[in-house]
Amino acid sequence: MLNSFIAKEGQNKILYLFVAFFIFLVLDCEFLTFVFFVLTIVFTYIYRNKKLQKDYDISDILSPVSGNVSSIDKQGTKTLVYIDVSLWDNHILRAPKNGNFVVKQKKGLHTLLDSLKAKKLNETATLIYSDMKIELISSLYGTDIVLNTNEALMGDKLGVFLHGQAIIEIDKSKELLITLNKKLEAGKTVIARAK
């Protein structure tokens, strides 16, 4: 039942914070009680598991993460969409389309993504579909990128991605339906569709 409200990846962290809150409440440490109460609320918000209504066409490509579109580039026959994921976005990583995909993960650092060096050294995970690719680059407040499966239906939960940048590479044969600075919701916003 708890899984329908809070992602299982965050349940232990929230439980530890709540236990620390309760211990400091019993010990009558008001400041630390307040700090751990606020942290419990913040982590509950960060790991919230939003309900998803599936009302889209099979040819749609959904946003795999929640965040803001920071850039859209064209490279040859591909379109690159850059999505910045902040701590206040929904962190459930969702399947953008039906099918199997290959996962390539590279362990690394968790530094700010303000330089090219950071993008090369930070932890990354790449999901490769037959006609698209998603690269997740973790940032300062991100945790290890954990993916639960390598096949899924459109909109299904794949894992959790806390903080960083998602780069989605889409074939130019798809019509892009988003613009710069648009707020995207994982598993809900349609980012592209077959022409």
KAURMO-V944046 format. One record per residue. N is the residue number from 1. PHI is phi in radians with two decimals (NA if undefined). Layout:
n=N phi=PHI
n=N phi=PHI
This chain:
n=1 phi=NA
n=2 phi=-1.13
n=3 phi=-1.10
n=4 phi=-1.34
n=5 phi=-1.91
n=6 phi=-2.25
n=7 phi=-1.07
n=8 phi=-1.09
n=9 phi=-1.16
n=10 phi=-1.84
n=11 phi=-1.11
n=12 phi=-1.12
n=13 phi=-1.08
n=14 phi=-1.17
n=15 phi=-1.09
n=16 phi=-1.08
n=17 phi=-1.13
n=18 phi=-1.17
n=19 phi=-1.11
n=20 phi=-1.10
n=21 phi=-1.03
n=22 phi=-1.16
n=23 phi=-1.08
n=24 phi=-1.22
n=25 phi=-1.18
n=26 phi=-1.17
n=27 phi=-1.36
n=28 phi=1.08
n=29 phi=-1.72
n=30 phi=-1.11
n=31 phi=-1.12
n=32 phi=-1.19
n=33 phi=-1.05
n=34 phi=-1.11
n=35 phi=-1.05
n=36 phi=-1.27
n=37 phi=-1.14
n=38 phi=-1.12
n=39 phi=-1.09
n=40 phi=-1.08
n=41 phi=-1.14
n=42 phi=-1.10
n=43 phi=-1.19
n=44 phi=-1.11
n=45 phi=-1.19
n=46 phi=-1.10
n=47 phi=-1.70
n=48 phi=-1.13
n=49 phi=-2.00
n=50 phi=-1.26
n=51 phi=-1.22
n=52 phi=-2.10
n=53 phi=-1.71
n=54 phi=-1.60
n=55 phi=-2.41
n=56 phi=-2.50
n=57 phi=-1.48
n=58 phi=-1.15
n=59 phi=-1.50
n=60 phi=-1.27
n=61 phi=-2.03
n=62 phi=-1.59
n=63 phi=-1.27
n=64 phi=-1.36
n=65 phi=-2.32
n=66 phi=-1.61
n=67 phi=2.86
n=68 phi=-1.92
n=69 phi=-1.30
n=70 phi=-1.72
n=71 phi=-2.82
n=72 phi=-2.32
n=73 phi=-2.13
n=74 phi=-2.00
n=75 phi=-2.33
n=76 phi=1.07
n=77 phi=-1.69
n=78 phi=-2.06
n=79 phi=-2.03
n=80 phi=-1.84
n=81 phi=-2.00
n=82 phi=-1.78
n=83 phi=-2.09
n=84 phi=-1.57
n=85 phi=-1.88
n=86 phi=-1.78
n=87 phi=-1.17
n=88 phi=-1.65
n=89 phi=-1.49
n=90 phi=-1.29
n=91 phi=-1.85
n=92 phi=-1.39
n=93 phi=-1.50
n=94 phi=-2.07
n=95 phi=-1.27
n=96 phi=-1.34
n=97 phi=-2.77
n=98 phi=-1.28
n=99 phi=2.23
n=100 phi=-1.59
n=101 phi=-2.59
n=102 phi=-1.77
n=103 phi=-1.91
n=104 phi=-2.10
n=105 phi=-2.05
n=106 phi=-2.31
n=107 phi=-1.24
n=108 phi=-2.98
n=109 phi=-1.47
n=110 phi=-2.27
n=111 phi=-1.98
n=112 phi=-1.08
n=113 phi=-1.58
n=114 phi=-1.75
n=115 phi=-2.50
n=116 phi=-1.13
n=117 phi=-1.07
n=118 phi=-1.12
n=119 phi=-1.15
n=120 phi=-1.47
n=121 phi=-1.62
n=122 phi=-1.28
n=123 phi=-1.13
n=124 phi=-2.33
n=125 phi=-2.39
n=126 phi=-2.11
n=127 phi=-1.85
n=128 phi=-1.99
n=129 phi=-1.65
n=130 phi=-1.16
n=131 phi=-2.17
n=132 phi=-2.72
n=133 phi=-2.45
n=134 phi=-2.16
n=135 phi=-1.97
n=136 phi=-1.85
n=137 phi=-2.03
n=138 phi=-1.28
n=139 phi=-2.10
n=140 phi=-0.94
n=141 phi=-1.65
n=142 phi=-1.29
n=143 phi=-1.89
n=144 phi=-1.00
n=145 phi=-1.41
n=146 phi=-2.04
n=147 phi=-1.93
n=148 phi=-1.50
n=149 phi=-2.67
n=150 phi=-2.20
n=151 phi=-2.63
n=152 phi=-2.85
n=153 phi=-1.55
n=154 phi=-0.94
n=155 phi=1.57
n=156 phi=-1.23
n=157 phi=-1.28
n=158 phi=-1.82
n=159 phi=2.92
n=160 phi=-2.25
n=161 phi=-2.32
n=162 phi=-1.40
n=163 phi=-2.65
n=164 phi=2.63
n=165 phi=-2.39
n=166 phi=-1.96
n=167 phi=-1.99
n=168 phi=-1.86
n=169 phi=-1.81
n=170 phi=-2.05
n=171 phi=-1.14
n=172 phi=-1.19
n=173 phi=-1.25
n=174 phi=-1.66
n=175 phi=-1.52
n=176 phi=-1.38
n=177 phi=-1.93
n=178 phi=-2.10
n=179 phi=-2.24
n=180 phi=-1.04
n=181 phi=1.09
n=182 phi=-1.35
n=183 phi=-1.46
n=184 phi=-1.86
n=185 phi=-2.08
n=186 phi=-1.06
n=187 phi=1.28
n=188 phi=-2.17
n=189 phi=-1.38
n=190 phi=-1.47
n=191 phi=-1.70
n=192 phi=-2.70
n=193 phi=-2.64
n=194 phi=-1.10
n=195 phi=-1.27
